[in-house]
Amino acid sequence: MNINLKHCTTKENKRPLENLQQLYLHDLSEFANDLQIDKSGKFENDDITHYFE
């Protein structure tokens, strides 16, 4: 299996990173009881917009 890492520097990369964050939180939820799912069915998390500033 080949894995390629891409440096994300633009807001166009925000959506894929948010999706990956949801997968990470799903896996983490097995061990962390404080993770909550919002009305849209997504895990509540911090906005990642500040990473692109």
KOLGU-4560 file (N, C-alpha, C; in nm, 3 decimals, padded with zeros to 5 digits):
<recs>
<n_xx: 00.084 n_yy: -00.117 n_zz: 00.000 ca_xx: 00.000 ca_yy: 00.000 ca_zz: 00.000 c_xx: 00.090 c_yy: 00.124 c_zz: 00.000 mol: A seq: 1 type: MET>
<n_xx: 00.060 n_yy: 00.217 n_zz: -00.089 ca_xx: 00.132 ca_yy: 00.343 ca_zz: -00.095 c_xx: 00.048 c_yy: 00.452 c_zz: -00.030 mol: A seq: 2 type: ASN>
<n_xx: 00.113 n_yy: 00.533 n_zz: 00.052 ca_xx: 00.046 ca_yy: 00.645 ca_zz: 00.116 c_xx: 00.120 c_yy: 00.772 c_zz: 00.077 mol: A seq: 3 type: ILE>
<n_xx: 00.045 n_yy: 00.868 n_zz: 00.028 ca_xx: 00.102 ca_yy: 00.998 ca_zz: -00.008 c_xx: 00.046 c_yy: 01.104 c_zz: 00.083 mol: A seq: 4 type: ASN>
<n_xx: 00.134 n_yy: 01.184 n_zz: 00.140 ca_xx: 00.092 ca_yy: 01.296 ca_zz: 00.222 c_xx: 00.098 c_yy: 01.423 c_zz: 00.141 mol: A seq: 5 type: LEU>
<n_xx: -00.002 n_yy: 01.505 n_zz: 00.158 ca_xx: -00.008 ca_yy: 01.630 ca_zz: 00.085 c_xx: -00.019 c_yy: 01.744 c_zz: 00.185 mol: A seq: 6 type: LYS>
<n_xx: 00.065 n_yy: 01.845 n_zz: 00.169 ca_xx: 00.061 ca_yy: 01.962 ca_zz: 00.256 c_xx: -00.062 c_yy: 02.044 c_zz: 00.219 mol: A seq: 7 type: HIS>
<n_xx: -00.151 n_yy: 02.064 n_zz: 00.312 ca_xx: -00.277 ca_yy: 02.136 ca_zz: 00.286 c_xx: -00.260 c_yy: 02.281 c_zz: 00.330 mol: A seq: 8 type: CYS>
<n_xx: -00.264 n_yy: 02.369 n_zz: 00.233 ca_xx: -00.242 ca_yy: 02.510 ca_zz: 00.265 c_xx: -00.356 c_yy: 02.600 c_zz: 00.221 mol: A seq: 9 type: THR>
<n_xx: -00.455 n_yy: 02.546 n_zz: 00.156 ca_xx: -00.563 ca_yy: 02.630 ca_zz: 00.106 c_xx: -00.697 c_yy: 02.584 c_zz: 00.160 mol: A seq: 10 type: THR>
<n_xx: -00.795 n_yy: 02.670 n_zz: 00.155 ca_xx: -00.927 ca_yy: 02.636 ca_zz: 00.206 c_xx: -00.996 c_yy: 02.530 c_zz: 00.123 mol: A seq: 11 type: LYS>
<n_xx: -00.949 n_yy: 02.506 n_zz: 00.000 ca_xx: -01.009 ca_yy: 02.400 ca_zz: -00.081 c_xx: -00.983 c_yy: 02.263 c_zz: -00.021 mol: A seq: 12 type: GLU>
<n_xx: -00.885 n_yy: 02.253 n_zz: 00.066 ca_xx: -00.854 ca_yy: 02.127 ca_zz: 00.133 c_xx: -00.932 c_yy: 02.110 c_zz: 00.263 mol: A seq: 13 type: ASN>
<n_xx: -01.016 n_yy: 02.207 n_zz: 00.297 ca_xx: -01.087 ca_yy: 02.202 ca_zz: 00.425 c_xx: -01.185 c_yy: 02.085 c_zz: 00.432 mol: A seq: 14 type: LYS>
<n_xx: -01.266 n_yy: 02.063 n_zz: 00.331 ca_xx: -01.369 ca_yy: 01.959 ca_zz: 00.334 c_xx: -01.308 c_yy: 01.819 c_zz: 00.352 mol: A seq: 15 type: ARG>
<n_xx: -01.206 n_yy: 01.782 n_zz: 00.274 ca_xx: -01.147 ca_yy: 01.649 ca_zz: 00.296 c_xx: -01.089 c_yy: 01.633 c_zz: 00.437 mol: A seq: 16 type: PRO>
<n_xx: -01.030 n_yy: 01.739 n_zz: 00.490 ca_xx: -00.975 ca_yy: 01.730 ca_zz: 00.626 c_xx: -01.086 c_yy: 01.717 c_zz: 00.730 mol: A seq: 17 type: LEU>
<n_xx: -01.197 n_yy: 01.786 n_zz: 00.709 ca_xx: -01.310 ca_yy: 01.772 ca_zz: 00.800 c_xx: -01.364 c_yy: 01.630 c_zz: 00.796 mol: A seq: 18 type: GLU>
<n_xx: -01.370 n_yy: 01.570 n_zz: 00.679 ca_xx: -01.416 ca_yy: 01.432 ca_zz: 00.666 c_xx: -01.321 c_yy: 01.335 c_zz: 00.736 mol: A seq: 19 type: ASN>
<n_xx: -01.191 n_yy: 01.357 n_zz: 00.720 ca_xx: -01.094 ca_yy: 01.272 ca_zz: 00.789 c_xx: -01.104 c_yy: 01.289 c_zz: 00.940 mol: A seq: 20 type: LEU>
<n_xx: -01.132 n_yy: 01.412 n_zz: 00.984 ca_xx: -01.147 ca_yy: 01.437 ca_zz: 01.127 c_xx: -01.268 c_yy: 01.360 c_zz: 01.182 mol: A seq: 21 type: GLN>
<n_xx: -01.375 n_yy: 01.352 n_zz: 01.105 ca_xx: -01.492 ca_yy: 01.276 ca_zz: 01.147 c_xx: -01.458 c_yy: 01.127 c_zz: 01.164 mol: A seq: 22 type: GLN>
<n_xx: -01.380 n_yy: 01.074 n_zz: 01.072 ca_xx: -01.338 ca_yy: 00.934 ca_zz: 01.083 c_xx: -01.250 c_yy: 00.912 c_zz: 01.206 mol: A seq: 23 type: LEU>
<n_xx: -01.160 n_yy: 01.006 n_zz: 01.230 ca_xx: -01.074 ca_yy: 00.998 ca_zz: 01.348 c_xx: -01.158 c_yy: 01.001 c_zz: 01.476 mol: A seq: 24 type: TYR>
<n_xx: -01.254 n_yy: 01.094 n_zz: 01.482 ca_xx: -01.338 ca_yy: 01.105 ca_zz: 01.601 c_xx: -01.424 c_yy: 00.979 c_zz: 01.620 mol: A seq: 25 type: LEU>
<n_xx: -01.468 n_yy: 00.921 n_zz: 01.510 ca_xx: -01.545 ca_yy: 00.796 ca_zz: 01.520 c_xx: -01.460 c_yy: 00.687 c_zz: 01.586 mol: A seq: 26 type: HIS>
<n_xx: -01.338 n_yy: 00.673 n_zz: 01.539 ca_xx: -01.249 ca_yy: 00.571 ca_zz: 01.598 c_xx: -01.219 c_yy: 00.604 c_zz: 01.745 mol: A seq: 27 type: ASP>
<n_xx: -01.197 n_yy: 00.731 n_zz: 01.774 ca_xx: -01.165 ca_yy: 00.774 ca_zz: 01.910 c_xx: -01.283 c_yy: 00.755 c_zz: 02.005 mol: A seq: 28 type: LEU>
<n_xx: -01.404 n_yy: 00.760 n_zz: 01.953 ca_xx: -01.523 ca_yy: 00.751 ca_zz: 02.038 c_xx: -01.532 c_yy: 00.619 c_zz: 02.114 mol: A seq: 29 type: SER>
<n_xx: -01.462 n_yy: 00.519 n_zz: 02.066 ca_xx: -01.458 ca_yy: 00.391 ca_zz: 02.138 c_xx: -01.394 c_yy: 00.407 c_zz: 02.275 mol: A seq: 30 type: GLU>
<n_xx: -01.303 n_yy: 00.503 n_zz: 02.288 ca_xx: -01.226 ca_yy: 00.522 ca_zz: 02.411 c_xx: -01.262 c_yy: 00.649 c_zz: 02.487 mol: A seq: 31 type: PHE>
<n_xx: -01.330 n_yy: 00.743 n_zz: 02.422 ca_xx: -01.365 ca_yy: 00.870 ca_zz: 02.484 c_xx: -01.517 c_yy: 00.884 c_zz: 02.490 mol: A seq: 32 type: ALA>
<n_xx: -01.570 n_yy: 00.883 n_zz: 02.609 ca_xx: -01.716 ca_yy: 00.887 ca_zz: 02.626 c_xx: -01.775 c_yy: 01.026 c_zz: 02.610 mol: A seq: 33 type: ASN>
<n_xx: -01.692 n_yy: 01.129 n_zz: 02.601 ca_xx: -01.743 ca_yy: 01.265 ca_zz: 02.596 c_xx: -01.764 c_yy: 01.317 c_zz: 02.453 mol: A seq: 34 type: ASP>
<n_xx: -01.740 n_yy: 01.238 n_zz: 02.352 ca_xx: -01.763 ca_yy: 01.281 ca_zz: 02.215 c_xx: -01.912 c_yy: 01.272 c_zz: 02.184 mol: A seq: 35 type: LEU>
<n_xx: -01.968 n_yy: 01.380 n_zz: 02.134 ca_xx: -02.111 ca_yy: 01.389 ca_zz: 02.109 c_xx: -02.139 c_yy: 01.400 c_zz: 01.959 mol: A seq: 36 type: GLN>
<n_xx: -02.252 n_yy: 01.347 n_zz: 01.917 ca_xx: -02.298 ca_yy: 01.358 ca_zz: 01.779 c_xx: -02.404 c_yy: 01.467 c_zz: 01.774 mol: A seq: 37 type: ILE>
<n_xx: -02.393 n_yy: 01.558 n_zz: 01.677 ca_xx: -02.489 ca_yy: 01.667 ca_zz: 01.666 c_xx: -02.613 c_yy: 01.624 c_zz: 01.587 mol: A seq: 38 type: ASP>
<n_xx: -02.705 n_yy: 01.718 n_zz: 01.564 ca_xx: -02.832 ca_yy: 01.687 ca_zz: 01.497 c_xx: -02.814 c_yy: 01.639 c_zz: 01.354 mol: A seq: 39 type: LYS>
<n_xx: -02.702 n_yy: 01.678 n_zz: 01.291 ca_xx: -02.678 ca_yy: 01.636 ca_zz: 01.152 c_xx: -02.610 c_yy: 01.499 c_zz: 01.144 mol: A seq: 40 type: SER>
<n_xx: -02.581 n_yy: 01.439 n_zz: 01.260 ca_xx: -02.520 ca_yy: 01.307 ca_zz: 01.262 c_xx: -02.369 c_yy: 01.308 c_zz: 01.259 mol: A seq: 41 type: GLY>
<n_xx: -02.311 n_yy: 01.425 n_zz: 01.280 ca_xx: -02.165 ca_yy: 01.437 ca_zz: 01.281 c_xx: -02.116 c_yy: 01.458 c_zz: 01.424 mol: A seq: 42 type: LYS>
<n_xx: -01.993 n_yy: 01.416 n_zz: 01.447 ca_xx: -01.934 ca_yy: 01.442 ca_zz: 01.577 c_xx: -01.908 c_yy: 01.592 c_zz: 01.590 mol: A seq: 43 type: PHE>
<n_xx: -01.939 n_yy: 01.645 n_zz: 01.708 ca_xx: -01.910 ca_yy: 01.785 ca_zz: 01.734 c_xx: -01.759 c_yy: 01.801 c_zz: 01.744 mol: A seq: 44 type: GLU>
<n_xx: -01.708 n_yy: 01.904 n_zz: 01.677 ca_xx: -01.565 ca_yy: 01.928 ca_zz: 01.681 c_xx: -01.536 c_yy: 02.076 c_zz: 01.660 mol: A seq: 45 type: ASN>
<n_xx: -01.412 n_yy: 02.112 n_zz: 01.682 ca_xx: -01.370 ca_yy: 02.250 ca_zz: 01.662 c_xx: -01.359 c_yy: 02.280 c_zz: 01.515 mol: A seq: 46 type: ASP>
<n_xx: -01.386 n_yy: 02.403 n_zz: 01.480 ca_xx: -01.371 ca_yy: 02.447 ca_zz: 01.341 c_xx: -01.223 c_yy: 02.448 c_zz: 01.306 mol: A seq: 47 type: ASP>
<n_xx: -01.189 n_yy: 02.395 n_zz: 01.189 ca_xx: -01.048 ca_yy: 02.388 ca_zz: 01.150 c_xx: -01.004 c_yy: 02.505 c_zz: 01.062 mol: A seq: 48 type: ILE>
<n_xx: -01.091 n_yy: 02.605 n_zz: 01.044 ca_xx: -01.060 ca_yy: 02.717 ca_zz: 00.955 c_xx: -00.932 c_yy: 02.787 c_zz: 00.996 mol: A seq: 49 type: THR>
<n_xx: -00.907 n_yy: 02.798 n_zz: 01.126 ca_xx: -00.788 ca_yy: 02.871 ca_zz: 01.172 c_xx: -00.657 c_yy: 02.804 c_zz: 01.127 mol: A seq: 50 type: HIS>
<n_xx: -00.662 n_yy: 02.678 n_zz: 01.089 ca_xx: -00.541 ca_yy: 02.613 ca_zz: 01.040 c_xx: -00.497 c_yy: 02.665 c_zz: 00.903 mol: A seq: 51 type: TYR>
<n_xx: -00.587 n_yy: 02.732 n_zz: 00.833 ca_xx: -00.558 ca_yy: 02.781 ca_zz: 00.698 c_xx: -00.524 c_yy: 02.929 c_zz: 00.696 mol: A seq: 52 type: PHE>
<n_xx: -00.515 n_yy: 02.992 n_zz: 00.810 ca_xx: -00.486 ca_yy: 03.135 ca_zz: 00.813 c_xx: -00.337 c_yy: 03.160 c_zz: 00.809 mol: A seq: 53 type: GLU>
</recs>
